[in-house]
Amino acid sequence: MDEVDGVKIVLFPGDVFPGGVETHVDIHADVDRSIPVSIISRPVLNCLRLDCKPCEAIDIQYKRQQKHRLFGKVDLQWHIMGIAKQHSETFYIIESETKMVVLGRTAFPEDEDQAGAGTYPLEHAKQTSEEAAQQAQKKIGAKERQAEEKKQQEARDREKWDREKRQAQGSG
């Protein structure tokens, strides 16, 4: 595999969801082991509805192109699409108008002793039945929360409609 390659991943905030709503981003991520950290662009951070922590402002050169200024950091969970194994990573935020994720050297620590082997073990990992069950349970829980939130919103909408209807009848 080249020094710069890519993989489809899912990013999410972990156990704490902003406003109690589960958020995630399915996105193509470049893999660039030449950079020491993993990075995301501000639009990806905004999709996750998260704030970042400040960090030392440093420049980083990605894909041997222009340098980007790192201005913040955020701790996220991620996994490769279709593989349940989750990873924790500190992502550094860059200013960019496009959605961008780059997994740097720190994203693959268990791979360091296999440098030059030509594969990323994470891409070929087998999902255990326990991991599959946990992932399925998470999805069920998320769907149940979404259904409950939808019911609550519909009830609020009905109350508002009834109140507006009563007000219109009272003034008519």
Salt bridges, closest charged atoms under 4 A:
GLU3 OE2 - ARG64 NH2 2.66
GLU22 OE1 - ARG145 NH2 2.84
ASP26 OD1 - HIS24 NE2 3.71
ASP30 OD1 - HIS28 NE2 3.38
ASP30 OD2 - LYS63 NZ 3.34
ASP59 OD1 - ARG69 NE 2.75
ASP75 OD2 - LYS53 NZ 2.92
GLU95 OE2 - ARG42 NE 2.99
ASP111 OD2 - ARG33 NH2 2.25
